[in-house]
Amino acid sequence: MSRIGFNRNKAKIRELFGIRARLVLLALIVVGPLMVERIRSLDETRSRQISAAEKEFSSIARHSANAQSEVVASVEAVLKSSAYIYTSAAQVNRSCAIMRASLRGDMPWIRSLTVAGKDGTARCSTWSEAVEQGLNFSDRSYFQEALATGEFVVSDYLFSRMTHQPTVMAAYLAPGITSDDDAVILAAVNLDWMSKIIDNLGGRPGITAVLVDRTGMVLAAPAAQASRIGKPMADPSLLPRIAAQMANSPQKSGSLSFTADDGTPRPVSFAALAGTGAQLIVSIDEAQISATADHEIRTAYLQLGLVCLFVLLGALVVAERLIMKPIEMLEVTAQCFGRGDWSSRVPRDQLPAEFAPLARALYGMAAKLRGRERELRASNEQLTVLASIDMLSGLANRRGFQDRLDLEWLKGQQSGHGLALLMIDVDHFKLFNDTYGHPEGDACLTQLGEALAALASEVTGFAGRYGGEEFCLLLPDGDMGRAIQVGEMVRTAIWNLSVPHVTSAFQQVTVSIGVASATPTECDSPVDLIEAADAALYAAKRRGRNTVVQHGFVRAIDTSTVSLAV
């Protein structure tokens, strides 16, 4: 090759590798390792995303199954309490009225409550058409199972004869005095509400979540997958595999892998609902999740090149201003929510538009948490009230009475006013039960409770059932004279009920009353007042019953004299 030709080739090479090419080469040398590291990091991130998605939805499935189980448990509690109310009430109409009144408005997952006789015919219902149309449930398997076993039973997917809508029925036996008096309490469960509980599993690509019964029929699904409800699940072969795994494990939840009909591997998480044959099944399509991750990787390559070539240094400042600062402000807001300051907000002009959806989601979550907190407080208050009421007499039970006594004692200490207590015991009540039977004994206690409630309202007192056949009446701001007067009113009111009692010397139900009063001080306690009234009650028993006795003195009903109690 001549020298001239060599020089020409050298000039072409220099032109090819000029300053621009060298800068590009330098950029490639700088960016190359970063891109390789980025590729490796994104590939690891992709694997972690799939693994995290499996763990996340397995956890969500368990929590959602627990929430569904709580719904089933609440339905069971309502059925059992309704059965108790139904069997306790003296008349069917009265028991139906009580049952309808006891159906709480904060349980939207219960469509209706129905009482069906042993022959399956609806006797009463919160859905009046059930009785009017004479609906019969005797051919329903869940009705037959509840009648045969006496246990709480939940049906599979079916169409309600009452509402003509898809539903799940729950049943519980309400035993009568005889087997012919047996009845079955039925509850129609709102599948729409059960779907709302698992809504947090829907709307994500590659995720399928369904609640199925033991036959594989879909009972509930997120809103985005609502079309699946009432249809068999897409992969019914899963049920035998899940059943086999649960049979070999004490756990009611777990996970497994299977190959779908299209040949793609899918991990599955499942959780059984306690007390039912239903299961919550969540499957993950790795192909869709991977496709999303791969798209994110390709997008990240472009972003990486732009960042490295044009805004490598500026990105640090921009990231600090547009990412870290908004996150810190949202973090502070979340901490305020944690302290109960639900009104905290990030100033709109300080929040980039990209974070506006996240902020709205955070505010929405805070609003829901606040609502749930209010609902929980209301539920706790209702449970507190129910825990303080004696269902037989309608009065406060011993716990409710003790709480009121402690409160009035504290008020008496602060005001210096007196406090009187009447301990009331039904005379010869064991003989009454032996003679007339326990149902009549319960009816008698119910009558006494109603009379005491009316009298307590009249004298501005507080009545309660202390235990068994023993009642109590608390008189705030009451002295001994007033207490004796009220005691005579109570004794007379019970006497005027004229409840027959052939084994009593008085031939009717009577009560003995012990009266005590005190001015609350820090040196004494409510227990002292109870013991004093109890001692007076025993003195009344020794004096022949149907008597009002004050602590330390006795007032006989047939004399006007006053004498020391023995």
C-alpha positions in Angstrom: 0.0 0.0 0.0 1.4 3.4 -0.9 2.0 6.0 1.7 -0.7 8.2 0.2 -3.3 5.5 0.5 -2.4 4.8 4.1 -2.7 8.4 5.0 -6.1 8.6 3.4 -7.3 5.6 5.4 -5.9 7.2 8.6 -7.7 10.4 7.8 -11.0 8.5 7.4 -10.5 6.7 10.8 -9.8 10.0 12.5 -12.9 11.5 11.0 -14.9 8.5 12.1 -13.5 8.8 15.7 -13.7 12.6 16.0 -14.6 14.5 19.1 -18.2 13.7 19.0 -17.6 10.0 18.6 -15.1 10.1 21.5 -17.7 11.8 23.7 -20.2 9.1 22.7 -17.7 6.4 23.4 -16.8 8.0 26.7 -20.5 8.1 27.6 -20.9 4.5 26.7 -17.9 3.6 28.8 -19.5 5.5 31.7 -23.0 4.4 31.1 -22.2 0.8 30.1 -21.4 -0.5 33.6 -24.4 1.4 35.0 -26.7 -0.2 32.4 -25.4 -3.7 33.2 -25.9 -3.1 36.9 -29.3 -1.6 36.2 -30.3 -4.6 34.1 -29.2 -7.0 36.9 -30.9 -4.9 39.5 -34.2 -4.8 37.5 -34.1 -8.5 36.9 -33.7 -9.1 40.6 -36.5 -6.6 41.2 -38.7 -8.5 38.8 -38.1 -11.7 40.8 -38.8 -9.9 44.0 -42.0 -8.4 42.7 -43.3 -11.8 41.8 -42.3 -13.2 45.2 -43.6 -10.2 47.1 -46.9 -10.4 45.1 -47.3 -14.1 46.2 -46.6 -13.3 49.8 -48.7 -10.1 49.8 -51.8 -11.8 48.3 -51.4 -14.8 50.5 -51.5 -12.5 53.5 -54.4 -10.5 52.1 -56.2 -13.8 51.4 -55.9 -14.9 55.0 -57.0 -11.5 56.3 -60.0 -11.4 53.9 -60.9 -15.0 54.9 -60.7 -13.9 58.6 -63.0 -11.0 57.8 -65.4 -13.4 56.0 -65.2 -15.7 59.0 -66.1 -12.8 61.3 -69.2 -12.2 59.1 -70.2 -15.9 59.4 -69.5 -15.7 63.2 -71.7 -12.6 63.5 -74.5 -14.4 61.6 -74.1 -17.4 63.9 -74.3 -15.1 67.0 -77.4 -13.4 65.6 -79.1 -16.8 64.9 -78.3 -18.1 68.4 -79.5 -15.0 70.1 -82.6 -15.0 68.0 -83.2 -18.6 68.9 -82.8 -17.8 72.6 -85.3 -14.8 72.2 -87.7 -17.0 70.3 -87.7 -19.8 72.8 -87.8 -17.5 75.8 -90.8 -15.4 74.8 -94.2 -16.6 75.9 -96.0 -16.0 72.6 -95.0 -16.4 69.0 -96.1 -12.8 68.0 -94.2 -11.3 70.9 -91.0 -13.4 70.1 -91.3 -12.3 66.5 -91.5 -8.7 67.4 -88.5 -9.0 69.8 -86.5 -10.8 67.1 -87.3 -8.1 64.4 -86.3 -5.4 66.9 -83.1 -7.2 67.8 -81.8 -7.3 64.1 -79.1 -4.7 64.2 -78.9 -2.1 61.4 -75.1 -2.3 61.3 -75.1 -5.8 59.9 -75.9 -5.2 56.2 -74.7 -8.7 55.4 -77.9 -10.2 56.8 -80.8 -9.7 54.3 -83.5 -11.2 56.5 -84.2 -13.4 59.5 -87.0 -16.1 59.4 -88.4 -18.6 61.8 -89.6 -21.8 60.3 -91.4 -24.5 62.1 -90.5 -28.1 62.2 -92.5 -28.7 59.1 -90.5 -26.0 57.3 -93.3 -23.4 57.1 -92.3 -19.8 57.8 -93.8 -18.6 61.1 -92.5 -15.1 61.2 -89.8 -13.2 59.3 -88.3 -9.7 59.0 -89.3 -10.1 55.4 -93.1 -10.2 55.8 -93.8 -11.8 52.4 -92.2 -15.0 53.6 -95.1 -15.6 56.1 -97.8 -14.2 53.7 -96.7 -16.5 50.9 -96.3 -19.5 53.2 -92.8 -20.3 52.1 -91.6 -23.7 53.1 -88.0 -24.7 53.6 -88.4 -28.4 54.5 -86.8 -29.6 51.2 -83.7 -27.5 51.7 -80.7 -29.6 52.7 -79.4 -26.9 55.1 -82.8 -26.9 56.9 -82.8 -30.7 57.2 -79.2 -30.7 58.5 -79.9 -28.0 61.1 -83.0 -29.9 62.3 -81.2 -33.2 62.5 -77.9 -32.0 64.1 -79.0 -28.9 66.1 -75.8 -27.2 64.9 -75.1 -24.0 63.0 -75.3 -24.8 59.3 -74.3 -22.7 56.2 -75.6 -23.7 52.8 -73.9 -23.7 49.4 -74.8 -21.2 46.7 -78.6 -21.0 45.9 -81.4 -18.8 44.8 -83.5 -17.4 47.6 -87.2 -18.2 47.5 -87.9 -15.0 49.3 -85.9 -12.4 47.3 -85.2 -14.5 44.2 -81.6 -13.4 44.4 -78.4 -15.4 44.8 -77.6 -16.0 48.4 -76.2 -18.2 51.1 -78.5 -19.4 53.9 -77.5 -20.0 57.5 -79.7 -22.1 59.9 -79.8 -22.8 63.6 -82.2 -25.0 65.6 -84.3 -23.2 68.3 -85.4 -26.2 70.5 -88.9 -26.0 72.0 -90.3 -27.4 75.1 -91.1 -30.6 73.1 -89.7 -31.7 69.8 -93.0 -30.7 68.1 -92.3 -27.1 69.2 -88.8 -27.1 67.6 -88.2 -24.3 65.1 -85.3 -23.3 62.8 -83.9 -19.7 62.7 -82.8 -18.9 59.1 -80.7 -16.0 57.9 -80.2 -14.9 54.3 -76.6 -13.7 53.7 -76.0 -10.8 51.4 -73.4 -12.0 48.9 -72.8 -8.4 47.7 -71.5 -7.5 51.1 -69.2 -10.6 51.1 -67.9 -9.4 47.7 -67.1 -5.9 49.2 -64.9 -7.5 51.8 -62.6 -9.0 49.2 -62.6 -5.9 46.9 -59.0 -5.2 48.0 -58.0 -8.3 46.0 -59.4 -7.0 42.8 -58.4 -4.6 40.1 -54.8 -5.8 39.9 -53.5 -7.5 36.7 -52.8 -11.2 36.9 -54.7 -11.6 40.2 -57.9 -13.7 40.4 -59.7 -13.8 43.8 -63.0 -15.8 44.4 -64.9 -17.1 47.4 -66.3 -20.6 46.4 -68.6 -23.1 48.2 -67.8 -26.8 48.6 -69.0 -27.5 45.1 -66.8 -24.9 43.4 -69.6 -22.4 42.8 -68.4 -18.8 43.1 -70.1 -17.0 46.0 -68.3 -13.6 46.0 -65.6 -11.8 43.9 -64.2 -8.3 43.7 -66.2 -5.8 41.7 -63.9 -6.1 38.7 -64.6 -9.9 38.6 -68.3 -9.8 39.6 -69.3 -11.6 36.4 -67.9 -14.8 38.0 -70.5 -14.9 40.8 -72.9 -17.7 40.5 -70.8 -19.7 38.0 -68.4 -22.6 38.6 -64.8 -21.6 39.2 -62.5 -21.6 36.1 -60.3 -24.5 37.4 -62.5 -26.9 39.4 -59.6 -29.4 39.6 -58.1 -27.1 42.2 -60.6 -28.1 44.9 -59.5 -31.8 45.3 -55.9 -30.6 45.5 -56.7 -28.0 48.1 -58.8 -30.6 50.1 -55.9 -33.1 50.0 -53.5 -30.5 51.3 -55.8 -29.3 54.1 -56.5 -32.9 55.1 -52.7 -33.4 55.7 -52.3 -30.1 57.6 -53.9 -28.7 60.8 -53.8 -25.2 59.1 -56.9 -23.9 57.4 -54.9 -22.0 54.9 -51.9 -22.6 52.6 -50.6 -22.3 49.1 -49.7 -24.6 46.2 -48.7 -24.4 42.5 -50.6 -25.7 39.5 -50.5 -25.4 35.7 -53.4 -23.7 34.1 -55.2 -24.9 31.0 -53.1 -22.5 28.9 -49.9 -24.1 30.3 -48.8 -21.2 32.5 -47.7 -21.9 36.1 -49.8 -20.2 38.7 -49.2 -20.1 42.5 -52.4 -20.3 44.5 -53.2 -19.1 48.1 -56.3 -20.4 49.8 -58.0 -20.0 53.2 -61.0 -21.8 54.5 -63.9 -20.0 56.3 -64.4 -21.5 59.7 -67.7 -23.1 60.3 -68.5 -23.3 56.5 -67.5 -25.3 53.5 -66.5 -22.1 51.7 -62.9 -21.2 50.7 -61.2 -18.0 49.5 -58.9 -18.7 46.6 -56.4 -16.3 45.2 -54.4 -17.2 42.1 -51.5 -15.2 40.5 -50.8 -15.3 36.8 -47.0 -14.9 36.7 -47.0 -14.3 33.0 -49.1 -11.1 33.3 -47.1 -10.0 36.3 -43.8 -10.7 34.5 -45.2 -8.8 31.4 -45.8 -5.8 33.5 -42.3 -6.1 35.0 -40.7 -6.5 31.6 -42.4 -3.4 30.3 -41.2 -1.5 33.3 -37.6 -2.8 32.7 -37.7 -1.6 29.1 -39.0 1.8 30.2 -36.3 1.9 32.8 -33.6 1.4 30.1 -34.8 4.5 28.3 -35.1 6.4 31.5 -31.6 5.3 32.6 -30.1 6.5 29.3 -31.7 9.9 29.5 -30.8 10.3 33.2 -27.2 9.3 32.7 -26.7 11.4 29.5 -28.6 14.6 30.3 -29.7 14.9 33.9 -27.3 12.8 35.9 -26.4 15.6 38.3 -29.7 17.5 38.1 -31.6 14.4 39.0 -30.2 14.5 42.5 -31.6 17.9 43.1 -34.9 17.2 41.3 -35.3 13.9 43.2 -34.8 15.7 46.5 -37.3 18.3 45.6 -39.9 16.4 43.8 -39.7 13.0 45.5 -38.2 13.0 49.0 -39.8 16.2 50.2 -43.4 15.1 49.2 -42.8 11.7 50.7 -41.6 13.3 54.0 -44.7 15.6 54.0 -47.0 12.6 53.4 -45.1 10.7 56.1 -45.7 13.5 58.6 -49.4 13.5 57.6 -49.6 9.7 58.2 -48.0 10.2 61.6 -50.7 12.8 62.4 -53.4 10.3 61.4 -51.7 7.8 63.7 -52.0 10.3 66.6 -55.7 10.8 65.8 -55.4 14.1 64.0 -57.7 13.2 61.0 -57.9 16.7 59.7 -54.2 16.9 58.8 -53.5 17.6 55.1 -50.5 18.5 53.0 -50.8 22.0 51.4 -51.9 21.4 47.8 -49.4 24.0 46.4 -46.5 22.2 48.0 -47.4 18.7 46.6 -46.3 17.8 43.1 -49.1 16.7 40.8 -47.6 13.1 40.6 -48.3 12.7 44.3 -51.9 14.0 44.2 -53.4 10.5 43.6 -51.3 9.0 46.4 -52.4 11.9 48.7 -56.0 11.3 47.8 -55.7 7.6 48.4 -54.1 8.4 51.8 -56.9 10.8 52.7 -59.5 8.2 51.6 -57.9 5.5 53.7 -57.8 7.9 56.7 -61.5 8.6 56.2 -62.3 4.9 56.1 -60.2 4.2 59.2 -62.0 7.0 61.0 -65.3 5.5 60.0 -64.3 2.1 61.1 -63.1 3.5 64.4 -66.5 5.1 64.9 -68.3 1.9 64.0 -66.0 -0.1 66.3 -66.8 2.3 69.2 -70.5 2.1 68.5 -70.3 -1.7 68.4 -68.3 -1.8 71.7 -70.9 0.5 73.3 -73.7 -1.8 72.1 -71.9 -4.8 73.4 -71.3 -3.1 76.7 -75.1 -2.4 77.0 -76.0 -6.0 76.1 -73.4 -7.3 78.6 -75.1 -5.3 81.3 -78.7 -6.4 80.7 -80.5 -9.5 82.0 -82.5 -10.9 79.1 -85.1 -12.7 81.2 -86.2 -9.8 83.4 -85.2 -6.9 81.1 -83.4 -5.2 84.0 -79.7 -4.6 84.5 -77.7 -7.7 85.4 -75.3 -8.0 88.3 -72.5 -6.4 86.3 -74.7 -3.5 85.2 -76.0 -3.0 88.7 -72.5 -3.0 90.2 -71.3 -0.4 87.7 -74.3 1.8 88.5 -73.7 1.3 92.3 -70.0 2.3 91.9 -71.1 5.4 90.0 -73.7 6.5 92.5 -71.3 5.8 95.4 -68.7 8.1 93.8 -71.4 10.8 93.2 -72.5 10.5 96.8 -69.0 11.0 98.0 -68.7 14.2 95.9 -72.2 15.6 96.9 -72.6 14.3 100.4 -76.1 12.9 99.6 -77.3 9.6 101.0 -77.7 6.3 99.0 -80.3 3.6 99.8 -80.4 0.0 98.6 -83.2 -2.5 98.6 -82.3 -6.2 98.3 -85.5 -8.1 97.1 -85.8 -11.9 97.2 -88.8 -14.0 95.9 -90.1 -16.1 98.8 -89.9 -19.9 98.3 -89.0 -19.6 94.7 -87.4 -23.1 94.6 -90.7 -24.5 95.7 -92.4 -22.4 92.9 -90.1 -23.9 90.3 -90.6 -27.5 91.7 -94.4 -27.0 91.6 -95.0 -25.1 88.4 -91.9 -25.9 86.4 -89.0 -23.7 85.2 -90.8 -22.0 82.3 -93.4 -20.7 84.7 -90.6 -19.7 87.0 -89.0 -17.7 84.2 -92.4 -16.1 83.4 -92.8 -15.1 87.0 -89.4 -13.5 87.1 -90.3 -11.6 83.9 -93.4 -10.3 85.5 -91.5 -9.2 88.6 -88.9 -7.5 86.4 -91.5 -5.5 84.5 -93.1 -4.5 87.8 -89.8 -3.4 89.3 -88.9 -1.5 86.1 -92.1 0.5 86.3 -91.7 1.2 90.0 -88.0 2.2 89.5 -89.1 4.7 86.8 -91.7 6.1 89.2 -89.4 6.6 92.2 -86.4 7.6 90.1 -84.4 4.5 91.1 -82.3 1.9 89.3 -83.5 -1.7 89.3 -81.5 -4.8 88.5 -81.5 -8.6 88.8 -78.8 -9.5 91.3 -78.9 -13.3 90.6 -81.4 -16.1 90.6 -84.6 -14.9 92.2 -82.9 -12.0 93.9 -83.4 -8.4 92.7 -82.2 -5.0 93.9 -83.4 -1.4 93.7 -80.9 1.5 94.1 -82.3 4.9 95.3 -79.8 7.8 94.7 -80.2 10.7 97.2 -82.4 8.4 99.3 -82.6 8.1 103.1 -83.9 5.2 105.2 -87.4 6.6 105.5 -87.8 7.0 101.8 -86.2 3.5 101.3 -88.7 1.9 103.7 -91.6 3.6 101.9 -90.4 2.4 98.5 -89.8 -1.1 100.0 -93.5 -1.2 101.0 -94.4 0.0 97.5 -92.4 -2.9 96.0 -93.9 -5.5 98.4 -97.4 -4.2 97.6 -96.8 -4.1 93.9 -95.6 -7.8 93.9 -98.6 -8.7 96.1 -101.0 -7.0 93.7 -99.6 -9.2 90.8 -101.5 -12.1 92.5 -99.2 -14.7 90.9 -100.5 -18.1 92.4 -98.1 -20.0 94.7 -99.9 -22.9 96.4 -96.8 -24.0 98.3 -96.4 -20.6 100.0 -98.1 -19.8 103.2 -99.6 -16.7 101.5 -100.9 -18.8 98.5 -99.3 -16.3 96.1 -95.9 -15.0 95.1 -94.5 -12.6 97.7 -91.1 -11.0 98.3 -88.9 -10.2 101.3 -87.0 -7.0 101.2 -83.9 -5.8 103.1 -83.3 -2.1 103.2 -80.0 -0.3 104.0 -78.9 3.3 103.5 -75.6 5.1 103.9 -73.8 8.4 103.2 -70.9 7.4 100.9 -67.4 8.2 102.3 -63.9 7.2 101.4 -63.7 5.0 104.6 -66.6 2.8 103.4 -67.3 1.0 100.1 -70.3 -0.1 98.1 -69.7 -3.7 99.4 -70.6 -2.5 102.9 -74.0 -1.2 101.7 -74.7 -4.5 99.9 -73.8 -6.5 102.9 -76.0 -4.4 105.1 -79.0 -4.7 102.8 -78.3 -8.5 102.5 -78.3 -8.8 106.3 -81.6 -7.0 106.5 -83.0 -9.3 103.8 -82.0 -12.4 105.8 -83.7 -10.8 108.8 -86.9 -10.4 106.7 -86.7 -14.1 105.9 -86.4 -15.0 109.5 -89.4 -12.8 110.3 -91.7 -14.9 108.2 -91.2 -13.4 104.7 -93.4 -10.9 102.8 -91.7 -8.3 105.0 -89.7 -5.1 104.6 -86.8 -4.9 107.1 -84.3 -2.1 107.4 -80.7 -2.7 108.5 -80.7 -2.7 112.3 -84.5 -2.5 112.7 -87.6 -4.4 111.6 -90.9 -3.1 110.3 -93.5 -5.9 110.2 -96.2 -5.6 107.6 -99.0 -6.3 110.0 -98.0 -3.9 112.8 -97.0 -0.3 113.1 -94.4 -1.0 115.8 -90.6 -0.9 115.4 -88.4 -3.5 116.9 -84.7 -4.6 116.7 -83.9 -7.3 114.1 -82.5 -10.5 115.3 
